[in-house]
Amino acid sequence: MTGSKRPLVVLPDPILRQVSKPVERIDDETRRLASDMLATMYDAPGIGLAAIQIAEPLRLITIDLAKEDDEPDPHVFVNPKIVARGDEPGTYEEGCLSIPDYFAEVERPATVAVEYLDLEGDMQVIEADGLMATCLQHEVDHLDGVLFIDHISRLKRDMVVKKFRKLAKERGGTRLL
């Protein structure tokens, strides 16, 4: 099933601060949403997307870390939950499709374990490190209404929010088309 690109929600849209609800059952509608999320993520282009970023407040994320010349390697996580975090920190320059063209160094645990359901409804656990660990934490944060800019200094965060409020005012809304 090939998905359809959906509009992205951008800062300062308040929906980004909403806590997403668990997916009640995995059905064709859930799979269609995941497919749309992947299409939207690839089109952006990005490496991760939470359903809330396309105005669907559900605990669903997609990730694909494949390089541009590699075969796509999409991952879909339904109701992901971080069950363990490593003690060692890792730092990556993060960006976000909902905060376009802004990047900042963010320190997070270098390793995580995440429980989730796959699209067949089977419980899975992934133990991740490096970029996958960072991406999982970034996207799970979205499900809890947390943005990567919440992990940087208040001064930088306030400057970013102010910039995006001004841009939203200029274009008369907060959603991209």
LINWODA-V824157 format. One record per residue. RES is the residue in one small letter. SS is DSSP state (H for helix, E for strand, - for the rest). NEAR is the number of other C-alpha atoms within 12 Angstrom. Layout:
BEGIN
res->RES ss->SS near->NEAR
res->RES ss->SS near->NEAR
END
This chain:
BEGIN
res->m ss->- near->13
res->t ss->- near->15
res->g ss->- near->20
res->s ss->- near->19
res->k ss->- near->23
res->r ss->- near->29
res->p ss->- near->25
res->l ss->- near->35
res->v ss->E near->33
res->v ss->- near->32
res->l ss->- near->37
res->p ss->- near->30
res->d ss->- near->29
res->p ss->H near->23
res->i ss->H near->29
res->l ss->H near->36
res->r ss->H near->25
res->q ss->- near->24
res->v ss->- near->26
res->s ss->- near->31
res->k ss->E near->21
res->p ss->- near->25
res->v ss->- near->29
res->e ss->- near->16
res->r ss->- near->21
res->i ss->- near->26
res->d ss->- near->16
res->d ss->H near->14
res->e ss->H near->16
res->t ss->H near->31
res->r ss->H near->27
res->r ss->H near->23
res->l ss->H near->39
res->a ss->H near->42
res->s ss->H near->30
res->d ss->H near->32
res->m ss->H near->43
res->l ss->H near->39
res->a ss->H near->31
res->t ss->H near->34
res->m ss->H near->36
res->y ss->H near->30
res->d ss->H near->20
res->a ss->H near->25
res->p ss->- near->26
res->g ss->- near->32
res->i ss->- near->37
res->g ss->E near->45
res->l ss->E near->51
res->a ss->E near->52
res->a ss->H near->50
res->i ss->H near->42
res->q ss->H near->51
res->i ss->H near->36
res->a ss->- near->32
res->e ss->- near->31
res->p ss->- near->28
res->l ss->E near->36
res->r ss->- near->39
res->l ss->E near->50
res->i ss->E near->49
res->t ss->E near->44
res->i ss->E near->38
res->d ss->- near->29
res->l ss->- near->27
res->a ss->- near->19
res->k ss->- near->14
res->e ss->- near->13
res->d ss->- near->8
res->d ss->- near->10
res->e ss->- near->10
res->p ss->- near->17
res->d ss->- near->18
res->p ss->- near->27
res->h ss->E near->32
res->v ss->E near->39
res->f ss->E near->46
res->v ss->E near->41
res->n ss->E near->37
res->p ss->E near->38
res->k ss->E near->30
res->i ss->E near->30
res->v ss->E near->20
res->a ss->E near->20
res->r ss->E near->24
res->g ss->- near->21
res->d ss->- near->13
res->e ss->- near->15
res->p ss->E near->18
res->g ss->E near->25
res->t ss->E near->22
res->y ss->E near->25
res->e ss->E near->22
res->e ss->E near->33
res->g ss->E near->26
res->c ss->E near->34
res->l ss->- near->37
res->s ss->- near->45
res->i ss->E near->35
res->p ss->E near->26
res->d ss->E near->18
res->y ss->E near->23
res->f ss->E near->21
res->a ss->E near->24
res->e ss->E near->20
res->v ss->E near->26
res->e ss->E near->28
res->r ss->E near->32
res->p ss->E near->28
res->a ss->- near->27
res->t ss->E near->29
res->v ss->E near->33
res->a ss->E near->25
res->v ss->E near->31
res->e ss->E near->24
res->y ss->E near->31
res->l ss->E near->28
res->d ss->- near->28
res->l ss->- near->29
res->e ss->- near->17
res->g ss->- near->20
res->d ss->- near->15
res->m ss->E near->18
res->q ss->E near->23
res->v ss->E near->21
res->i ss->E near->26
res->e ss->E near->23
res->a ss->E near->24
res->d ss->E near->27
res->g ss->H near->24
res->l ss->H near->28
res->m ss->H near->30
res->a ss->H near->34
res->t ss->H near->39
res->c ss->H near->42
res->l ss->H near->45
res->q ss->H near->43
res->h ss->H near->40
res->e ss->H near->44
res->v ss->H near->40
res->d ss->H near->36
res->h ss->H near->42
res->l ss->H near->39
res->d ss->- near->31
res->g ss->- near->29
res->v ss->- near->28
res->l ss->- near->39
res->f ss->H near->40
res->i ss->H near->32
res->d ss->H near->26
res->h ss->H near->24
res->i ss->- near->23
res->s ss->- near->16
res->r ss->H near->14
res->l ss->H near->13
res->k ss->H near->19
res->r ss->H near->23
res->d ss->H near->16
res->m ss->H near->16
res->v ss->H near->28
res->v ss->H near->26
res->k ss->H near->18
res->k ss->H near->20
res->f ss->H near->27
res->r ss->H near->23
res->k ss->H near->17
res->l ss->H near->22
res->a ss->H near->21
res->k ss->H near->16
res->e ss->H near->11
res->r ss->H near->13
res->g ss->- near->14
res->g ss->- near->19
res->t ss->- near->29
res->r ss->E near->29
res->l ss->- near->26
res->l ss->- near->14
END
